[in-house]
Amino acid sequence: MQIEKASLTGFCFGVRRALNMMEKAAAEKGGIASLGDLVHNRQVVDYLESLGVRVICNLEESQGGAVAIPSHGAGPEVFQEIEARKLPLVDATCPIVSKAQRKARDLRQAGFQVVIFGDPDHPEVRAVLAWAGEGALAITEPEALLARGKIPRRLGIMAQTTQTPKAFSLFVAKLSELALAQMTELRVVNTLCPSVHLRQQAAQELARRVDLMIVVGGHHSANTRRLAEVCREAGCEARHIETVAEVDAAWLHGKERIGVAAGTSTPDQAVEAVMARLQELAGQSR
Ligand code: SF4
């Protein structure tokens, strides 16, 4: 049995940057409160907790100490409240996400209603929606815009950073087909994350050559879930796991080549642990 790791794994620069900021802030300020998980990975959140970073759900729980905004960002009202409460701020929003937020604000100010191709419950999307203002919505099917009844005259389309270029293009094409005739202007802003796209390409390339892909990353991590999807689109069986404990020996029966890929917030140690476990199982099957 051959086991191969995708050509691109490890933290993306946004996660690495957020982690560095938190390590520095925790060392300088002692306790610090993160408004939600810094990234969608349990091991990273546990590691930060060991440094004195506690996760809070709202600013009431900050107890007057320093507050960190996670890599997924936050809406403008959150920054206003932090300022009003005079809380020290550590803004770990990924620069790619900040850029998407600025684009959403600019579209709103230019008179466009914003539609985000993405999961309305994901914290990144919720924050961008807040920047996009009233009337903005997040959908995954273009028909959902029509179901609202009135088509906006000027529409700006953006994407959750973790979507694939292919899915975003299809969404834009279908929405244009359904509603362009009723609009005066349609503006498409590419807010996809290049780091995510490179990982999707690396995982898909490997998926075409193996019998099974193991994709390692938080179960709530949108980019990890998408990685597993692109592997399946390449015609390969794919399993999404968060830790090595979830590896099931039965998955390997009859398989000759196994590929391993990882999301942008998955620590190298988690990937190496999975690689080691697969090597061990491969040795037992000889
Ligand atoms: S995946 Fe992209 S958008 Fe998300 S934190 Fe990493 S670099 Fe930023």
Boltz pocket constraint, residues with backbone or C-beta under 6 A from the ligand:
constraints:
  - pocket:
      binder: B
      contacts: [[A, 12], [A, 13], [A, 14], [A, 15], [A, 71], [A, 94], [A, 95], [A, 96], [A, 97], [A, 161], [A, 193], [A, 194], [A, 195], [A, 196], [A, 223], [A, 264]]
      max_distance: 6.0
